[in-house]
Amino acid sequence: MGQELAARACLEPGDESLEVAAPDGGGEAVASCGGGDDNEGGDDGGGDDDDEETFTPARLGALALAIVALAFAAYCYAFLDDLPPWLQRCILAGDDAGHPLSKRVAYELDCWFSSNPYSKVLALLYVSIALVLVGGGLLYGVSATGFGDAVWETLAGVGIDWTFASDAEKPFSSASGLLTRLVAIASSLGGMFITALLLGIVSDAVGDYVDDLRKGKSDVLEHGHTLILGWNDKVLAVVEQISNANESEGGGVVVILCEKDKEEQEAEIDDFDYDDAGTTVICRQGNPLLVGDLRKVNAGGARSTIVLADEAGTPDQADARSLRIVLSLVGLREAANGGLGGHVVVEMQDVDNEPLVRMVGGESVETVVAHDVIGRLMIQCARQPGLAEVWGSMLGFEGCEFYVKAWPELVGATFDECCVRFPDAVPLGIFRNGDVLLNPGRSATVEAGDGLVVLAEDDDSYEAAPAAALRSSLSAPPVDGDQAPECVLFCGWRRDLDDIVQLLDDFVVPGSELYLFNQVPVDEQRDRLLEARAQRKRPPELRNLAVHHSCGNLCSRRDLERLPMGEFTSCIILANETVEETSTDRDSQALATLLLLRDIQTQRLKDAPRPPSPSSAARHNSCVWAEEIKATCKCVVLSEILDSRTQHLISDAGISDYVLSNELVSMTLAMVAEDRTVNLIVKHLFEEEGSELYIRNIADYVEPGDDPSFFDVMALARRKDPPEIAVGYRAAGEDHAVLNPPDKHEPRQWHPDDRLVVLAED
């Protein structure tokens, strides 16, 4: 029976051969249908039957539906604005303004891409689904594959295997095989397009993440760092000073938050030549006025915060912005229930706005009025040659600094006894009940809870020692304390010139004169000064000064020679704010004026009794030159310098004492950020009442031929009436003063031209 079925299966009309073989023993029969050429014709007939099985009504319907969908999409894309109104309303709701459908679709897509952060991914997903469905329908319509398998194969061709077009089982000779390959090729091309979109989206995502890192949008996880809010000309010097302060601790962390681009911040810091001493600087771009950006830099966890003034607007605008930043910091502290642990140092532009910031910030705020500090410093330094260099050594962290520490073993000791018990420090005063008493009286004693204010190299570099042995036979020679009237020249104009004039009036004696020479008309000069004095409720007339107004070009030798140069005891060149805008331009004008004044003085010195030769003036440093000038024509030139590069020009040429404004303010800000007590010390030193720094002749303290130690000189200074504190000295012919000198107990042979740096009341 099995053999007959096999034979019938092979028996067809037109067959020419039939072989049936059965092995002996009744095994199964094997049927063989022969063929040669007839077999090939059978294959062709089988291909036609396969095409008939492929193009069934269901598959043709799916194929037609896919083609219609593609054609409809292409037609809508090409003639979007010409579609019937009912079809346009189906695509997108109508617009009363009558805008074309293409513009409305583009607008909606633009809004969607702008507002939805996942729009790119969703668009890629929608396009992929449409491509897979259309491609699957086409493949289902032209092949014998089931719909599910067709969709899967299209999905594989779109996203996984682009070569599946070559895997088609049908030969090219059949219509089904040819269409299958065409659909596969189209799906592979669509897959390449989808993959390109996917790579673009991934690349954009990675690029956006890297850009966010470059722009500084990530949170700062530091704690106990120094935070700087804002950016101006002082920020780099502040970073340098804080780095010097952290050197003894192996470095620290400084975080800068400002609206400047992060890459620009880092570029300027990299270009700034300084030693970071292990300190890491982290830059972030943001608005210091926003609490969210302050949280990003962990303002609540900062050890101290420095708010730099905005130099783009007026002083009142800058102070208003600083006030808003302080309000944001206070709001951050309240939101964190007292989380703002460190104090805040605010750079102010106008002294009149200082009380408002203190009122808002409370006890956690320290203010530094930059213009006021520089103005007071210039007045002191102009009247004493070499004092600018002393202040440059005292402020900052490169030399000796101010420190406050309690010493229980010194409780009950007088301040005079304390002065000779620190071989590596110089006591300056007593810190008591939140205030500083500098250069106290001889009867002042150290009480329990008091701190001793000293000048030392580092906070761990000094210790209290037994009192040094003093030579009781020494006595200071008598000194004539009468002060002569002065004649001062101000070149240039500052917006706080009235404050500087008032400060000078408090320092000089009656009969002194002040000449104001700038490019502001004379009548306008008087009006500005009177208006400023009225605003500060000061009397219209000065007590000790007679003011003379003059208008002219600061860089004109002819205009300068109209001034009575022979009468001036000191000349102050201000950073002129009336004409120049940038610090470099102001320094250029100040340098030109300084050179003209120096040349005029040199010409006048030719007829002086003791003129210094040009070669000796070139060899001497600026302080020695200033003393020679003061000894001959009684005039010292002091220039206000903003850029440190200009400082090097002046110091190398040895043509003047100088005050480096931005750097000194930066030093003060950094020191107050490290220890807020320093702000009290600096303010007391700058006050017209109380003690300040002076440079005196050593002959006022030491008799000729004596060789006392520095401890002996300190004791002699304390015996003055009122008492003084010897801080350091500048040896004759040396470039710099030595503050807090070592080996204070060793006898020293003093030269008559030595100078002593003291803290005294007058």
C-alpha positions, 0 to 999 in steps of 0.5 A: 500500500505504501509503495502504491501511494508513493508511486501515485504521488510521482505519477503526473500527466506528462511524466516520462519515467517512473521508477519504483524500487523495493528491497528484498524482504518487504522493505519500503518502496522508494519512488523516483520521479524523473526528469532533466528538463521537465524538472526545470519546467516544473520549477518555473511552474512552481514559481508562478504558483508561489506568486499566486499564493503570495498575492492573495486579496488580504496581502494585496489590500495591505499593500494598497493600504501602505502605498496609499498611506505613503502617497497621502503623506507625500501629497500632504507634505507637498500641498499642505496649504492647498488641502481642503478645509475639512482635511486641514482641520483634521490635521490641526485645529483652525486659526482665526488669524488665517495663517497658512497650515504649513506655518501653523504646523511649523510653529506647533513643532517649534513650540513642542521641540522647545518646551518638551525636553524629550521631543527629539526622542519622541520624534525618533520613536514616532518616525520609527513606528511609522516606518516599521508599520508601513514597511511591514505592510509592504513586506507582508503584501509582496511576500509570503511572510506572515504579518507579524514576521513581516513587521519583525523583519522590517524592525530588524532591517530598520534598527538591527540588520541593514543587510536583510535585503540580501536574505530574501528567499525568492529569486529575482525571476519571480515578481514576489522576490523582486518586490521583496528585495525592493521593500527590504532595500527601502527599509534598510535605507529608512533604517540608516536614516533612523540610525543617523537620527539616533546618533545625532540625538545621542551626540547632542545629548552628550554634547549638551552634557559636556556643555553643561559641565563647561558652563558650570551648571553642576552643583558644588559639593564642597564644604568649608570653602571660600565663596566669591560672588561677582567678578571685577578687577580685584577677583584674581588678586583675591584668589591669589591672596586666599591661596597664600593664606591656605598654603600653610594648610596644604591648600583649600578650595575657592568657588567663584559664582558670577554671570561671566562664562565659565570658560572665560573665567578659567581662561583669565585665571589660567593667564594670571601668573600666580602660585596656587599653593595647592588651592583649587579654584572652581568656577560656576556661571550663575546669578548671585541674586538667585537663591537657586544659584547660591544653593548650587555653589553651597553658599550655606556651607561656605566658610566665608563669602566675598561679595565683589562690587559690580563696576559696570554701573554707578556706585549706588547701583553697585551697592544696591546689587550688593545689598540684594545679594546680601538679602539672598544670602540672608534668605538662604540662611533663613530657609536652611534654619541658620545654615549660613555658617560663615560670615560675609565680606561685602565690597562697598563703593559708597560709604553712605550705603554701608549702614544699610547693608549692615542693617540687612546682613546683621552680625554676619556681614563685614563691609569694606568701602574700597574708595574710603580705604584707598583714600585714607591710605593715600593721605597717610602715605603721601605725608610719609614717604615709604609708608605705602611699601609698609602697608603693602607688606602688612596687608596680605598673606605673603609677609606678616599678618594680623592675628588675635589669640587669647593667652591665659598666662598673660592675664593680669600682665600690663601691655608693656610687659606683653610687648617684650614677651613675644620674640616672634611677634609684635603685640599691637593691642587688645581685643576685648568685648568685640572691639579692638583697642590698638596701642593702649595706655601703659597702665592697660592690663590683659583681662580674662577673656581678652585676646592679644592682637599681634603682627606675626608671620603665621598663627602658629609661628609665635609663642609667649616667652619669659620677659626679655631683659631690658637695659634700664639705662637707656633713654630716648632723646627729646623730640620737637613735636611741632607740626608745620603747615603743609601744602598738598597738590591733588591731580585728577578727580574722584567721585569721593574727593570730598571725603579725601579732602575732609580726611586731609583737613583732619590730619593737617594743622591750620594754615595748610593749603590744598591745590586741586588740579584736574579737567573739571571746570573750576566752578563745577569743582566748587559746586560738586564739593559743596553739594557733597559736603551738604549731603554729608551734613558737613560745614561748607568751610574746612577747618585747617585747609585753604582750597585752591582750584585749577583746571587744565590738562593733566598731561600738559607740561605747560599747565603743570608748570603754572602751579607753584611746584616749589611750595608743595610738600606732597603731590597725590596723583589720583586715578582720574575718573572724569575722562578715562574708563578702564584701569589701564587708561587711568594708569597711563594718564597717571604715569604720564602726569607722574613723569612730568612732575618728576621732570619738573622737580628734577629741573628745579633741583638743579638750583637746590642746595643738595641736589641728588645726581641723576646717577644716584637717583637711578641707583636709589629705590623709590623711598630713598629718592622720595626722602632726597626730594623731601629734604631738598624741595620738600615734595613727595609724589604719590600716585594711585595705581590700579593695574599691577603691571603699571606698578612694575613700571614705576618701581623699576624706574624708581620714580615715585612711591605708589599705592596699588589700589586694587591689590590693596583692596583685594588684600583687605578683602581676603584678610577679612574673609579669613578673619573678620577681626582684621576689619576692625584692626584696619578700620582703627588704623585708618581712622583720623582719631587714634593710632596709625602707622608712622615712619620716624627717624631712629634718632628720635628714640636712640642716642648716638653711639648706643646699640640697643636691641629691638626689644629695648627700642620697643621699651623706649617707644612705650615710654613716649607720651603718648606711648608708641609701639615699634613695629619694625625698621628700614635700614639705611640704603635698604629697599624694604622695611623689616616688620616684626624683625627676628632676633629682637633681643640681639643688640644692633648698631643703628645707623643715623639714617635708619627709619623706625616704623611705629604705631602712634597717635600723632 
